[in-house]
Amino acid sequence: MKKIFLFLSVLSLFSTAAQESAALKSQVRHSIDELRDFVSIPNDALDEADMNRNLSWLTLKFGERGFNASRLPTEGIPLFFAALPIQDEKPTILFYMHFDGQSVDPSKWDQPNPYNVVLKEANGEEWKTLPFEDLDDDINYDWRLFGRATSDDKGPIVMFLNALDLLRKNNMELPFNIKVILDGEEERSSKPLPKAVKQYRELLEADFLVITDGPVHISEKPTVVYGCRGITTLSLTTYGPIKPQHSGHYGNYAPNPAFQLAQLLTTMKDTEGKVLVDGYYDGISIDESTLAILKSVPDDETTINARLQIKTPEKVGAFYQESLQYPSLNVRGLGAAWIGEKARTIVPSSATAELDLRLVPESDGGRLKNLVKKHIQNQGFYVTNTTPTAEERQTHDKIITIIEGSVTDSFRTDLNHPYGDFIVNTLKNTFNEEVVQIRIMGGTVPIAPFINELNIPAFIVPMVNPDNNQHSPNENLKISQIAYGIQAFYGLLSAEIPK
């Protein structure tokens, strides 16, 4: 009798698991159709008409799920805000995502239109296009959807909506109030965001913030990120003769601005990649417990180096995760005169280096820019923020124009925060896997205004595959990650925070 009871119990468990799997697959199938529809609306923030169409789509889809939705005017593209009816006794989660995408060059894509999603499967090193009708028989979780913003960041928005559908089908009561803020200018640095968060502070009030942007760790394990680096920029231009000059006539006479600039740049870093600007790393210390968390991230240096095709990494930090704890100084572009087939035998009139400075919470962007400018002055340069006049050119041997970019601040939440523990435990229970915890990621998400103004902790819970080609041609979303995202949102929106 006991054996029969045990057999029936096991059979019941298998039956329940099968039903749950079928329900999830059905929701994934619905998500694919909804994502195709959403992606078909171009979302380059430079086109206001298209962004308005995206806002209309969002208003319709969130309204179908019972949200009260509105457009929040800003100095740029309106923010999209939605909330379910508020119950005072419940804690509130604020979700941040973005609905704009990087610009596209269709000629670089392996499909006619980057905004028309294409279904593909791996075929050796290539990708084979499949008809969407193939999904009607069964869904292969290894297949991928190719199209702009499939992963960055329309995919997670659709996963969120479909997780809510599944919660409703299962009659699950939400233990949270849910608010959603969707940014229409994230790919353009979200310049209107700080002022808008201040303006709509009361509307956005919440207990904690969850950002669903970016890829999971390369191990494809569930991932929680506690912070991201900020960014600012500097443009440096040095000068030679007023116009390019014949290198035969003036090659030993007219100062070459490219050499001046190259010599300046080499004073900023040593041969191991460490910044030599005085005070650049001030205030940063890493204790043993933090170091243990950094080392727990399952990065493989051999794999990383092979993917980058480099022999030896720079020595800012002993390993990859530690390197991200420090501000960086990067040459993102370098130019003088003409190169390649267009090269000319001339002394250039100017040379320009574009720098980006990635920030961590201990480093203020304005302070670092001032340190770099002071360093440049100490190298004997006359510094200006405009094109030098004829008088300035004939007064100073070395002249440099410095143009400063705006600052997007970094953020970092404490690794031991209770809401972080809640997210980690929920993902661990949902997927029965250890969760990768990343103290700070290299990329920048414009979240600091929420933290500074609302005074709430923030966590990044990425949803998409690490090889999604975001910002690049052939951006894609692995179908298994749609299932992952729905399950992750389902878990986060149905689990109660321990008292």
SETOR-16236 format. One line per field, with one value per residue (C-alpha): residue number from 1; residue in one letter; x, y, z. Coordinates in steps of 0.02 Angstrom, whole numbers. Layout:
k: (NUM,...)
r: (A,...)
px: (X,...)
py: (Y,...)
pz: (Z,...)
//
This chain:
k: (1,2,3,4,5,6,7,8,9,10,11,12,13,14,15,16,17,18,19,20,21,22,23,24,25,26,27,28,29,30,31,32,33,34,35,36,37,38,39,40,41,42,43,44,45,46,47,48,49,50,51,52,53,54,55,56,57,58,59,60,61,62,63,64,65,66,67,68,69,70,71,72,73,74,75,76,77,78,79,80,81,82,83,84,85,86,87,88,89,90,91,92,93,94,95,96,97,98,99,100,101,102,103,104,105,106,107,108,109,110,111,112,113,114,115,116,117,118,119,120,121,122,123,124,125,126,127,128,129,130,131,132,133,134,135,136,137,138,139,140,141,142,143,144,145,146,147,148,149,150,151,152,153,154,155,156,157,158,159,160,161,162,163,164,165,166,167,168,169,170,171,172,173,174,175,176,177,178,179,180,181,182,183,184,185,186,187,188,189,190,191,192,193,194,195,196,197,198,199,200,201,202,203,204,205,206,207,208,209,210,211,212,213,214,215,216,217,218,219,220,221,222,223,224,225,226,227,228,229,230,231,232,233,234,235,236,237,238,239,240,241,242,243,244,245,246,247,248,249,250,251,252,253,254,255,256,257,258,259,260,261,262,263,264,265,266,267,268,269,270,271,272,273,274,275,276,277,278,279,280,281,282,283,284,285,286,287,288,289,290,291,292,293,294,295,296,297,298,299,300,301,302,303,304,305,306,307,308,309,310,311,312,313,314,315,316,317,318,319,320,321,322,323,324,325,326,327,328,329,330,331,332,333,334,335,336,337,338,339,340,341,342,343,344,345,346,347,348,349,350,351,352,353,354,355,356,357,358,359,360,361,362,363,364,365,366,367,368,369,370,371,372,373,374,375,376,377,378,379,380,381,382,383,384,385,386,387,388,389,390,391,392,393,394,395,396,397,398,399,400,401,402,403,404,405,406,407,408,409,410,411,412,413,414,415,416,417,418,419,420,421,422,423,424,425,426,427,428,429,430,431,432,433,434,435,436,437,438,439,440,441,442,443,444,445,446,447,448,449,450,451,452,453,454,455,456,457,458,459,460,461,462,463,464,465,466,467,468,469,470,471,472,473,474,475,476,477,478,479,480,481,482,483,484,485,486,487,488,489,490,491,492,493,494,495,496,497,498,499)
r: (M,K,K,I,F,L,F,L,S,V,L,S,L,F,S,T,A,A,Q,E,S,A,A,L,K,S,Q,V,R,H,S,I,D,E,L,R,D,F,V,S,I,P,N,D,A,L,D,E,A,D,M,N,R,N,L,S,W,L,T,L,K,F,G,E,R,G,F,N,A,S,R,L,P,T,E,G,I,P,L,F,F,A,A,L,P,I,Q,D,E,K,P,T,I,L,F,Y,M,H,F,D,G,Q,S,V,D,P,S,K,W,D,Q,P,N,P,Y,N,V,V,L,K,E,A,N,G,E,E,W,K,T,L,P,F,E,D,L,D,D,D,I,N,Y,D,W,R,L,F,G,R,A,T,S,D,D,K,G,P,I,V,M,F,L,N,A,L,D,L,L,R,K,N,N,M,E,L,P,F,N,I,K,V,I,L,D,G,E,E,E,R,S,S,K,P,L,P,K,A,V,K,Q,Y,R,E,L,L,E,A,D,F,L,V,I,T,D,G,P,V,H,I,S,E,K,P,T,V,V,Y,G,C,R,G,I,T,T,L,S,L,T,T,Y,G,P,I,K,P,Q,H,S,G,H,Y,G,N,Y,A,P,N,P,A,F,Q,L,A,Q,L,L,T,T,M,K,D,T,E,G,K,V,L,V,D,G,Y,Y,D,G,I,S,I,D,E,S,T,L,A,I,L,K,S,V,P,D,D,E,T,T,I,N,A,R,L,Q,I,K,T,P,E,K,V,G,A,F,Y,Q,E,S,L,Q,Y,P,S,L,N,V,R,G,L,G,A,A,W,I,G,E,K,A,R,T,I,V,P,S,S,A,T,A,E,L,D,L,R,L,V,P,E,S,D,G,G,R,L,K,N,L,V,K,K,H,I,Q,N,Q,G,F,Y,V,T,N,T,T,P,T,A,E,E,R,Q,T,H,D,K,I,I,T,I,I,E,G,S,V,T,D,S,F,R,T,D,L,N,H,P,Y,G,D,F,I,V,N,T,L,K,N,T,F,N,E,E,V,V,Q,I,R,I,M,G,G,T,V,P,I,A,P,F,I,N,E,L,N,I,P,A,F,I,V,P,M,V,N,P,D,N,N,Q,H,S,P,N,E,N,L,K,I,S,Q,I,A,Y,G,I,Q,A,F,Y,G,L,L,S,A,E,I,P,K)
px: (0,144,225,64,47,229,204,47,137,283,160,68,232,278,104,116,289,229,81,194,315,172,102,273,300,130,176,344,253,140,292,374,223,211,397,389,248,342,509,422,405,574,641,784,758,804,635,498,355,420,446,267,210,311,228,57,101,158,1,-108,-11,8,-175,-225,-139,-233,-102,-140,-20,34,166,273,332,519,637,654,558,420,449,321,250,131,69,-53,-177,-80,-113,-32,10,119,300,330,448,495,554,663,684,704,613,732,869,1032,1026,1041,1138,1032,1176,1272,1131,1104,920,825,753,824,650,568,614,691,693,858,946,1133,1204,1388,1466,1321,1137,995,831,673,489,393,269,400,358,181,241,364,479,665,740,907,830,852,756,861,810,852,805,754,872,911,783,615,636,634,481,386,449,383,211,197,253,106,-8,53,30,-148,-184,-121,-226,-71,-90,49,135,199,140,215,273,362,462,520,652,648,824,934,1043,1070,1128,954,995,817,809,886,768,619,650,653,492,398,474,311,245,404,419,460,552,680,723,752,835,814,942,1097,1151,1169,1345,1437,1412,1225,1187,1058,1141,1118,1221,1235,1302,1369,1506,1467,1543,1606,1709,1849,1894,2077,2141,2322,2381,2521,2523,2362,2339,2414,2587,2695,2801,2950,2955,2905,2935,3079,3010,2823,2778,2676,2518,2499,2667,2623,2461,2542,2677,2544,2440,2590,2612,2437,2465,2610,2654,2539,2387,2382,2332,2476,2367,2395,2247,2151,2124,2107,1977,1966,1998,1937,1921,1939,1751,1722,1871,1793,1632,1731,1826,1664,1609,1643,1750,1883,2031,2092,1922,1911,2086,2051,1890,1982,2133,2255,2403,2412,2278,2318,2362,2229,2169,2233,2085,1937,1809,1937,1982,1803,1815,1929,1892,1961,2042,2012,2058,1899,1952,2110,2133,2247,2239,2208,2251,2247,2227,2190,2353,2447,2627,2584,2613,2436,2358,2279,2259,2115,2094,1923,1931,1800,1819,1720,1675,1650,1559,1723,1768,1674,1670,1700,1848,1929,1911,1996,2137,2165,2163,2288,2399,2394,2441,2587,2649,2671,2511,2411,2232,2079,1901,1891,1989,2147,2167,2313,2385,2372,2455,2604,2617,2617,2721,2596,2409,2266,2078,1981,1794,1707,1559,1420,1434,1326,1356,1394,1299,1330,1214,1284,1313,1224,1065,906,819,972,963,780,819,965,865,715,821,911,745,669,811,890,1060,1188,1170,1316,1333,1427,1476,1486,1475,1577,1435,1333,1147,1079,1009,1099,960,835,952,1002,827,719,848,816,930,945,985,1013,932,985,878,958,1095,1275,1309,1162,1260,1176,1215,1284,1217,1125,1066,974,880,892,718,776,808,626,578,711,647,465,516,628,492,364,473,512,330,258,383,359,502,542,493)
py: (0,117,82,124,286,332,294,403,543,539,530,682,779,736,786,953,987,944,1063,1202,1173,1177,1337,1418,1367,1435,1601,1602,1577,1723,1828,1796,1862,2012,2050,2041,2168,2283,2274,2316,2494,2580,2653,2771,2914,3038,3005,3079,3007,2830,2854,2913,2752,2653,2749,2709,2523,2525,2615,2483,2332,2389,2443,2266,2204,2322,2458,2642,2712,2887,2984,3095,3248,3287,3403,3264,3103,3075,2941,2800,2767,2629,2565,2437,2499,2540,2452,2544,2389,2316,2360,2438,2382,2508,2428,2525,2474,2571,2562,2658,2569,2606,2673,2544,2529,2402,2364,2282,2164,1987,2022,2148,2252,2255,2301,2145,2003,1849,1675,1581,1423,1391,1302,1275,1448,1522,1556,1477,1574,1480,1517,1567,1429,1307,1371,1306,1125,1151,1285,1252,1355,1363,1461,1649,1805,1931,2114,2284,2296,2112,2102,2285,2320,2275,2090,2112,2226,2088,1956,2064,2081,1895,1848,1952,1856,1691,1753,1801,1632,1546,1662,1720,1868,1996,2033,2199,2360,2373,2530,2536,2677,2658,2773,2831,2905,2778,2753,2942,2955,2994,3179,3230,3095,3180,3330,3217,3105,3261,3324,3159,3108,3069,2966,2861,2827,2645,2532,2471,2481,2336,2370,2238,2285,2199,2017,1883,1827,1734,1572,1599,1575,1685,1852,1999,2157,2280,2428,2499,2618,2795,2886,3055,3108,3224,3275,3329,3422,3475,3593,3611,3727,3820,3711,3541,3568,3471,3351,3371,3559,3568,3393,3449,3622,3629,3543,3385,3385,3196,3170,3301,3210,3038,3098,3173,3014,2907,3013,2964,2777,2662,2509,2399,2509,2596,2780,2896,3051,3102,3058,2960,2807,2900,2833,2656,2509,2329,2226,2037,2000,2105,2023,1853,1904,1968,1804,1703,1765,1619,1714,1617,1726,1605,1612,1801,1824,1702,1793,1961,1880,1960,1880,1984,2097,2263,2261,2374,2242,2063,1991,2046,2085,2179,2286,2350,2422,2563,2711,2688,2809,2750,2817,2781,2868,2941,3037,3152,3195,3049,2864,2709,2739,2922,2953,3109,3164,3309,3377,3377,3538,3453,3287,3232,3100,3057,2993,2910,2899,2759,2805,2709,2776,2832,2939,3098,3130,3316,3288,3161,3277,3416,3298,3253,3437,3479,3337,3405,3580,3504,3433,3612,3634,3794,3735,3813,3758,3842,3840,3941,4113,4165,4261,4108,3999,4116,4139,3957,3809,3676,3711,3593,3616,3514,3488,3408,3290,3275,3158,3004,2948,2771,2679,2532,2451,2361,2176,2131,2231,2135,2171,2104,1947,1931,1941,1818,1691,1707,1674,1531,1449,1481,1404,1290,1366,1471,1654,1753,1913,2055,2203,2326,2300,2389,2467,2620,2628,2802,2748,2865,2997,2872,2824,3001,3076,2932,2868,2685,2537,2476,2307,2253,2087,2053,1939,1915,1803,1866,1848,1954,2082,2228,2396,2300,2226,2060,2093,1939,1857,1672,1598,1509,1681,1728,1578,1627,1806,1754,1634,1764,1898,1770,1723,1903,1958,1811,1785,1876,1965,1878,1985)
pz: (0,45,-124,-214,-114,-152,-337,-343,-252,-374,-520,-450,-437,-616,-674,-583,-653,-828,-810,-747,-892,-1018,-941,-949,-1131,-1176,-1094,-1183,-1349,-1311,-1261,-1429,-1523,-1408,-1424,-1614,-1610,-1490,-1584,-1749,-1684,-1711,-1550,-1590,-1467,-1603,-1687,-1578,-1681,-1662,-1475,-1459,-1546,-1419,-1278,-1350,-1360,-1178,-1121,-1206,-1143,-963,-962,-1014,-856,-741,-723,-711,-840,-885,-979,-870,-968,-959,-1051,-1180,-1216,-1086,-955,-948,-776,-724,-557,-493,-362,-203,-37,107,209,71,29,-143,-280,-414,-576,-698,-881,-1043,-1208,-1322,-1419,-1505,-1683,-1822,-1984,-2081,-2199,-2055,-2007,-2074,-2105,-2212,-2070,-1892,-1826,-1901,-1783,-1865,-1787,-1805,-1749,-1739,-1891,-1851,-1847,-1944,-1907,-2005,-2023,-1974,-2008,-1852,-1891,-1825,-1651,-1666,-1651,-1509,-1440,-1445,-1304,-1397,-1543,-1545,-1593,-1691,-1693,-1619,-1434,-1420,-1272,-1234,-1166,-1240,-1202,-1013,-1023,-1114,-991,-847,-927,-961,-785,-723,-843,-770,-591,-633,-714,-556,-445,-353,-237,-253,-86,-157,-229,-402,-490,-657,-734,-915,-986,-1168,-1173,-1082,-1236,-1241,-1058,-989,-973,-920,-786,-631,-645,-682,-531,-423,-503,-484,-319,-228,-373,-378,-191,-156,-34,-160,-344,-464,-631,-766,-896,-964,-975,-842,-799,-937,-839,-875,-690,-602,-569,-451,-472,-328,-424,-585,-633,-686,-832,-890,-1041,-1095,-1272,-1293,-1446,-1475,-1612,-1739,-1890,-1928,-2084,-2131,-2204,-2328,-2222,-2338,-2315,-2132,-2059,-1948,-1915,-1878,-1712,-1742,-1634,-1647,-1561,-1430,-1393,-1391,-1272,-1158,-1155,-1107,-949,-891,-873,-834,-938,-832,-860,-691,-695,-648,-619,-437,-324,-456,-345,-180,-57,-125,-10,-20,139,150,154,-1,-86,-50,-137,-287,-298,-287,-459,-578,-703,-797,-843,-977,-1063,-1049,-1121,-1262,-1307,-1307,-1393,-1271,-1181,-1021,-944,-863,-678,-603,-480,-471,-568,-674,-538,-435,-585,-591,-416,-477,-592,-767,-889,-1067,-1239,-1336,-1495,-1570,-1731,-1831,-2016,-2136,-2127,-2239,-2425,-2391,-2296,-2349,-2323,-2209,-2035,-1960,-1897,-1746,-1656,-1545,-1411,-1342,-1163,-1055,-867,-784,-606,-443,-288,-208,-359,-404,-591,-576,-460,-578,-727,-628,-580,-763,-814,-676,-736,-913,-852,-758,-924,-985,-1084,-1098,-1070,-1152,-1185,-1356,-1518,-1485,-1562,-1670,-1522,-1408,-1540,-1550,-1362,-1303,-1362,-1311,-1319,-1284,-1295,-1166,-1188,-1038,-1049,-921,-772,-744,-565,-509,-373,-260,-132,20,-12,151,121,172,5,-84,22,-26,-212,-200,-100,-216,-371,-283,-237,-408,-509,-378,-419,-330,-378,-447,-344,-429,-320,-464,-651,-782,-881,-835,-798,-752,-583,-463,-473,-400,-258,-216,-226,-163,-38,-80,-116,-295,-372,-552,-597,-777,-885,-1056,-1128,-1112,-1299,-1355,-1460,-1375,-1459,-1608,-1771,-1751,-1573,-1514,-1371,-1332,-1307,-1149,-1074,-1103,-997,-870,-861,-838,-698,-615,-617,-560,-411,-363,-375,-277,-135,28,113,279,428)
//
